[in-house]
Amino acid sequence: METFTKDQVIGTIASMCDIIIENEVPFCELDSAAGDGDFGMSLAKGFKVVKAEWANHSRDDIGAFLKDCGMIITEHCGGASGPIWGSGFRAMGKYAHGKEALNLVELGEMVQAAIDAVQKRGGAKLGDKTLLDALIPAVESIKASGSAAETFAVALPKSAAAAVAGGESTKLIAATKGRASYVGDRSISFPDAGATAIGIIFNRLLAR
């Protein structure tokens, strides 16, 4: 069965750090329409530390590596990004404890664990104009691909497309969570920065 190895996971997170750092300003611009305009800066702040501390992250297994990343993200990402993204990474680390590789079904289960942690932490659900509006469709796509025994090469582009579509769908939603909720209906027609960022990250990862 095709798997995503520990080294591939580590390489993916390295690329994710670069993508987030490269998009610090664009992500802030996305957030400026309905939020406070600091999303990109808050997120990049933590991932810069993840990258700076790269040599110190455990390589014992996938879970240990992701847990170490999650601890740094929780501490160093600003605003709500720290607890939200950090919770997701730590949950993935807990799921992947002791694992040296993940098949497609396990990858879906691991990211579902992140979603569950984010929902528990922030109380958001699908349709609340948050990053979950991109992440949940992306993971549902991975699960469907896993059930169909598709390859990673087939499944991951489908998941990225679902994430982008989910981010776009937030234009039609009034924000009820976070700083954007203060503007209510005025947030309609503007996409959620976190959801849009998920789509961008997924697609840029595929291009690397």
DAVEN-V731197 format. One record per helix or strand of 2 or more residues. SS is the DSSP state (H for helix, E for strand). FROM is the first residue (numbers start at 1). LEN is the number of residues. If there is no record, write none. Layout:
SS | FROM | LEN
SS | FROM | LEN
//
This chain:
E | 4 | 2
H | 6 | 17
H | 24 | 9
H | 39 | 14
H | 54 | 3
H | 62 | 15
H | 79 | 17
E | 101 | 2
H | 104 | 19
H | 132 | 16
H | 152 | 21
H | 179 | 4
H | 184 | 4
H | 193 | 15
//
